[in-house]
Amino acid sequence: MSCNVIIIDDHPLFSRGLSQLIETQKDYKVIGMAKDRNEALSLLDTTTPDLAIVDLNLGQEDGLELIKDIIVIHPQTKILVLSMHDERFYAERAIKAGAKGYIMKEEAESQVINAIKTVTSGEIYLSENEKNRIKELSQGTTSENGSFDSISTLSDRQLQIFTLVGKGLGTVEIAKKLNLSIKTIDTHKENIKAKLHCASSAELRQMAIEWTNKAV
């Protein structure tokens, strides 16, 4: 039985290379590619893919929100996230949003194919490191002490705003982009500052810039 795949990534050259890799596999066919949310939604209007491979970094757009959109539009479409974002901070969020797997772009081609086949077979794909991390956290047998580990306490919306701050957007721009009020964005920022132990907006902005450069 054939498996129809779409690729959603804002780097066309990467998408073409991934498409070529996928089509070396028997019964897998790439039926479309999109570079942002609008193109992805248009593509989903005209196709019914078995698998959507989604990058979380779609320019200024949020891949996690796109995952939720796909689940609503085509709940039967399985989603695999293939991203530069560190799996420690994003894999669990992606699964909760509705994805069936998460793999980082730095992985070998053979492992990417393994992830694709695992997800299309109906199973969840996570790296062994991520599986072990989640297991240890659930058992309380590990503690996270990295400088960015408190970011895991942010909600999806807070992480979205934090990332946009790191990309240089101001409060008004973020409010317009997310269709929220300025007051709501300011409230989120204050809550983010508290969770990340930032004493000022300048400290929050600096941390966001460092995080965004590291994460993407």
Steps between C-alpha positions, in 0.01 A plus 500: 500500500642839401565781748444858383724754672510880519800698627459833682833677539613856428821386328408382146843347439467284811146401400616386156780293651262343750252429220767317303595297808138402570436392143788253514267299723252266337136615519584850634409798282539874574186669366571857606726743680425823688726762656259666744164463673293654217655275236456200728130571557446554125673170431278327754194640321591305187672188636445242771851388599569195712800675654597864553863571584511835679783730604427707811698798374292652220647850493294712740231231519450230759513137392330383819189700410510358147504146644179580688346639178585185305347281768172694469497503117625147435497297824594189306829654383794391713756769583875465542697802618844533340670803651819673610331576834651314794285196574538556876279807477270420210444124454254460785314818397473375141357166611248676726401723206417190295820394324587130498875547493791739541845481348776757471648596163848408615409130502625264228285441189443139604357616833271749327363217284460289813301783663277536193425128487441482875243782486324374188468157662300661779767515770655794682858590405741663744875461529629265769649799683165677507313187607746454787479868598121492517509174695752638751301821544180306560679290760665801659843346457661791320518876531561748221757766578583660164474876463190468280326216682244729668362564149333160525263655758355742242163428343487462120366856466769637732771317306358639176517857637845443650629378163352800318669731750826323415436565131483873569125563505360758740180476703283673239634281220447182701146604594413565135660177382322283757174697482516573873476825694811689607388457861486122454853493355628716787339263752660200330837676505473566873415134562791392280737729693385341826542144372845572354612711797571807285524824696421728207361510148854556370619182674205309354576632152868403527412151619246466217760602240753251636234228511377566146855493360564173685167336418488571128 
